[in-house]
Amino acid sequence: MGQLWFEDGQNLPLHRSELQQVAMSMLAARRALQGALPPSLTHDVPLGIMLTLYLAEPTGASIASLADEATVPASSVARWLSSLVSENLIVITGGAATVSAFGLDRMDDLLSRVIRSQRALMGWDQH
């Protein structure tokens, strides 16, 4: 990781590898929660789908693999996929889903915010 700030105090853009690492960490943390609390408190199906698809870029993932990963009924995954399509976050083609350009931009922003929040929490956001 390099310098965190431009001379004018603006945040440097983050590298895709940093964003992917955070996405992997978020998925690992979500898996670690399973079993510790009731599923209704730890499942965020659409976020899990988006993180999985973000990491599967550019090829995407099959609908079946997303249902397996989500650990909820396939019918629930199908409803969430429809919702994500209607929000223009993903595209479904031939039984596979990929993140749309808009979705990729939103995920880059989300993951950048997570990184910056952690840097602030640790006091790493200072010059």
GIMO-V899925 format. One record per residue. N is the residue number from 1. RES is the residue in one letter. SS is DSSP state (@ for helix, = for strand, . for the rest). Layout:
((N RES SS) (N RES SS))
This chain:
((1 M .) (2 G .) (3 Q .) (4 L .) (5 W =) (6 F .) (7 E .) (8 D .) (9 G .) (10 Q .) (11 N =) (12 L .) (13 P .) (14 L .) (15 H .) (16 R @) (17 S @) (18 E @) (19 L @) (20 Q @) (21 Q @) (22 V @) (23 A @) (24 M @) (25 S @) (26 M @) (27 L @) (28 A @) (29 A @) (30 R @) (31 R @) (32 A @) (33 L @) (34 Q =) (35 G .) (36 A .) (37 L =) (38 P .) (39 P @) (40 S @) (41 L @) (42 T @) (43 H .) (44 D .) (45 V @) (46 P @) (47 L @) (48 G @) (49 I @) (50 M @) (51 L @) (52 T @) (53 L @) (54 Y @) (55 L @) (56 A .) (57 E .) (58 P .) (59 T .) (60 G .) (61 A =) (62 S =) (63 I @) (64 A @) (65 S @) (66 L @) (67 A @) (68 D @) (69 E @) (70 A @) (71 T .) (72 V .) (73 P .) (74 A @) (75 S @) (76 S @) (77 V @) (78 A @) (79 R @) (80 W @) (81 L @) (82 S @) (83 S @) (84 L @) (85 V @) (86 S @) (87 E .) (88 N .) (89 L .) (90 I =) (91 V =) (92 I =) (93 T =) (94 G .) (95 G .) (96 A =) (97 A =) (98 T =) (99 V =) (100 S .) (101 A @) (102 F @) (103 G @) (104 L @) (105 D @) (106 R @) (107 M @) (108 D @) (109 D @) (110 L @) (111 L @) (112 S @) (113 R @) (114 V @) (115 I @) (116 R @) (117 S @) (118 Q @) (119 R @) (120 A @) (121 L @) (122 M @) (123 G .) (124 W .) (125 D .) (126 Q .) (127 H .))
